[in-house]
Amino acid sequence: MIYVRRMLQQALRVSGRSIFPLLKWMERWAEAASAAAAGQEGTKTALRTLDEMPGPSLEGVKRYGSMWKASFGPILTVHVADPALIEQVLRQEGQHPMRSDLSSWKDYRDLRGHHYGLLTSEGEEWQSVRSLLGKHMLRPKAVEAYDKALNNVVDDLIAKLRHSRHSQGLVTDIASEFYRFGLEAKGHIDQRLTTEAEKVARGEKVEGRYLTYFLSQTGLPMKTVYSNVTELLLAGVDTISATMSWSLYELSRHPEVQTSLREEVLSIMDGRSVPEAADVARMPLLKATVKEVLRLYPVIPANARVITERDVQVGGYLLPKNTLITLCQFATSRDPAVFPNPNEFQPHRWLNKDETHHAYASIPFGVGKRSCIGRRIAELELYLALARILMEFDVRPDPEGISVKPMTRTLLVPENVINLQFIER
C-alpha cells in the first residue's frame, strides 16, 4: 500500500493534481484488495497485481486498438501501442522531454545530500550533461576504447561460471551470476572518484579515457560526477543481467541457432581467443540474436513521456501538455502484423532483407533525446560476453525442462530462476 501510494504521488506531481481525492480512492482500493484476499465479496472486479503485467498492455490492444486512455485512480494515462503512433509522440517530445517524475529517487538524493545524475535531472541541467556524455558514449569509435576493460570483466565471468557449475555442468540462477557481472565495475567507483577528487582539489591533472576523466574536466562538482557515473552503471546492470539470461535461455532451446552463431564467432576469430570490438562488428548473427532477444524481452516493457512544452497531436487526438503518455513497447514488439510469428525466437528475421519492420516497432533502448545513452556500451558488453561464452561452452537447457516466462517487476524479469548447463568445449 505504501509503495502504491508513493508511486501515485509521483504521478500527481507531474499532473499537478491534489493528493486528497486520490487517498480516498486508495482507501477504497485497499479495502477491496483486503476483502478479495480474505475471500470476501468486497468487489466484483478481479484485482490484478503488477506481476501480471505486461499482459494488460496486450489485452488493451485487443480490446481497444492501438490507442486508449486509462485511469489509475484520478491519474489519466494515454496508452499508445502502434509503431507509427509511438513515432508521432517521440517526434514531438521537444527540447527537454520527461520520462516520468522520479520523485522518490529525488527525495532520497535530497535527504542524503546527493546530487542528481542523468536519469533524475531535468531541463537544462539534464541537457548539458546529456550533451557532454553523448560525445563519449554514443560515438562508435569512442565506445570501442572500452573493449579491453570489458574483456577483463568477461574473463572473471567465465571463471565464475566454471566455478559455479554443479553436476552435469548445471549453473543455477544464472541471472544472479550475470547481475554480478554487470555490477562488478561499480565496486571501484568510490575509491576511483575519491582519488580523482583529491587530485582535482590539489590542482593536479586527472588523466584517463573513461567517464570519470571526461566529467572531471568539465568543472562539475565531484558529487555530480559521482551521481552521473553511478546512475549510468546501475541502469546498465539490469539490462546486462536480463538480456544475458534471456539470450542464453533461448540459445539453449534453439541449438541450431547456437551452432550457427558459434560458427560465425569462430570464423571471425580465426584461432584467436579474445574478441575485440572490431571483431564483433563483423558478426551480424550475433547482433541479430541480441536484437531478437530484446524484441521478445525488452528490459523496460513500457516507456513513458510527459511533453511539457506544448499540446501534441497523436493519432488524430489532441493531447494537452503534461499528459502522461505510456509507450507500450512490449505490445508493439509482439504484434503479429509487424513481426510474423511474434512469440518465436527467430534471429534471422533481422538478417532477411526482404523482411522489413517499422523502425519504432522494437525500441528496447528508446528513441530520441531521452533514449538510453549507454546503449552502445551495453551492446558491446553483451556481444563480447556472449561470443566468449559460446567459444568456451556448449549451453544446454535445464535437464528438468522448465519453461520460463517473463513478468514485470518495474522491469521485465524471468518469472522463475533460469538454470542452464555449461558444458566445456
PyMOL commands that set and color helices and strands:
alter all, ss='L'
color gray80, all
select helices_A, chain A and resi 2-15+20-37+50-52+55-64+83-90+103-112+123-137+140-144+147-164+167-169+174-201+211-216+222-253+255-269+277-280+284-296+329-333+347-350+375-392
alter helices_A, ss='H'
color red, helices_A
select strands_A, chain A and resi 67-72+75-80+170-171+303-306+312-314+317-319+324-327+393-397+406-408+412-414+420-424
alter strands_A, ss='S'
color yellow, strands_A
deselect
rebuild
show_as cartoon
